[in-house]
Amino acid sequence: HGDKKAYRKELKKWYTEIKDNSRCAMCGENAYLQFHHKNPKRKKETVARMVHEAYPKNEIIKEMKNALFYVALVIVVYIINRNGKRKNGEGGESIEPFSINI
């Protein structure tokens, strides 16, 4: 039980370092970053939850490679824009992809 707690603490530190050294693909900021999955159908779990639940690091990295970092507000605006426009038959704006170094 103590080992899992230590592993979770190590994962959180690792994840924080990745976020601290990453930037939003849209605006270049590094505050309030969240992952947004490129293809939600391939989403196993949110990266933050995987870190919190102490998944093996290799599984977390695999999930990260299927997602992109964005400032949280960018994701919210994108989802609202996409959902509103698609209902009317118009194409929503897509978020441009970028990569992170893991």
Contacts in CASP RR format, 6 or more apart in sequence:
PFRMAT RR
TARGET T0000
AUTHOR 0000-0000-0000
METHOD contacts of the structure
MODEL  1
HGDKKAYRKELKKWYTEIKDNSRCAMCGENAYLQFHHKNPKRKKETVARM
VHEAYPKNEIIKEMKNALFYVALVIVVYIINRNGKRKNGEGGESIEPFSI
NI
4 54 0 8 1.000
7 54 0 8 1.000
8 51 0 8 1.000
8 52 0 8 1.000
8 54 0 8 1.000
11 51 0 8 1.000
11 54 0 8 1.000
11 57 0 8 1.000
11 60 0 8 1.000
12 51 0 8 1.000
12 52 0 8 1.000
14 57 0 8 1.000
15 47 0 8 1.000
15 48 0 8 1.000
15 51 0 8 1.000
15 60 0 8 1.000
18 64 0 8 1.000
18 100 0 8 1.000
18 102 0 8 1.000
19 30 0 8 1.000
19 33 0 8 1.000
19 69 0 8 1.000
20 30 0 8 1.000
21 30 0 8 1.000
21 101 0 8 1.000
22 30 0 8 1.000
22 33 0 8 1.000
22 69 0 8 1.000
22 100 0 8 1.000
23 29 0 8 1.000
23 30 0 8 1.000
23 69 0 8 1.000
23 98 0 8 1.000
24 30 0 8 1.000
24 33 0 8 1.000
24 69 0 8 1.000
24 70 0 8 1.000
24 71 0 8 1.000
24 74 0 8 1.000
25 68 0 8 1.000
25 69 0 8 1.000
25 70 0 8 1.000
25 95 0 8 1.000
25 96 0 8 1.000
25 97 0 8 1.000
25 98 0 8 1.000
26 70 0 8 1.000
26 71 0 8 1.000
26 74 0 8 1.000
26 95 0 8 1.000
26 96 0 8 1.000
27 71 0 8 1.000
27 74 0 8 1.000
29 71 0 8 1.000
31 71 0 8 1.000
32 71 0 8 1.000
32 72 0 8 1.000
32 73 0 8 1.000
33 69 0 8 1.000
33 70 0 8 1.000
33 71 0 8 1.000
33 72 0 8 1.000
34 48 0 8 1.000
34 69 0 8 1.000
34 70 0 8 1.000
34 71 0 8 1.000
34 72 0 8 1.000
34 75 0 8 1.000
35 46 0 8 1.000
35 47 0 8 1.000
35 48 0 8 1.000
35 63 0 8 1.000
35 64 0 8 1.000
35 67 0 8 1.000
35 68 0 8 1.000
35 69 0 8 1.000
35 70 0 8 1.000
36 67 0 8 1.000
36 68 0 8 1.000
36 69 0 8 1.000
36 70 0 8 1.000
36 75 0 8 1.000
36 78 0 8 1.000
36 95 0 8 1.000
37 43 0 8 1.000
37 66 0 8 1.000
37 67 0 8 1.000
37 68 0 8 1.000
38 66 0 8 1.000
38 67 0 8 1.000
38 68 0 8 1.000
38 97 0 8 1.000
39 66 0 8 1.000
42 66 0 8 1.000
43 63 0 8 1.000
43 66 0 8 1.000
43 67 0 8 1.000
44 50 0 8 1.000
44 59 0 8 1.000
44 63 0 8 1.000
45 53 0 8 1.000
45 55 0 8 1.000
45 63 0 8 1.000
47 60 0 8 1.000
47 63 0 8 1.000
47 64 0 8 1.000
47 67 0 8 1.000
50 59 0 8 1.000
50 60 0 8 1.000
50 63 0 8 1.000
51 60 0 8 1.000
61 102 0 8 1.000
64 100 0 8 1.000
64 102 0 8 1.000
65 102 0 8 1.000
68 95 0 8 1.000
68 97 0 8 1.000
68 98 0 8 1.000
69 98 0 8 1.000
69 100 0 8 1.000
70 78 0 8 1.000
70 95 0 8 1.000
74 95 0 8 1.000
75 95 0 8 1.000
78 93 0 8 1.000
78 95 0 8 1.000
81 92 0 8 1.000
81 93 0 8 1.000
82 91 0 8 1.000
82 92 0 8 1.000
82 93 0 8 1.000
85 91 0 8 1.000
85 92 0 8 1.000
85 93 0 8 1.000
86 92 0 8 1.000
END
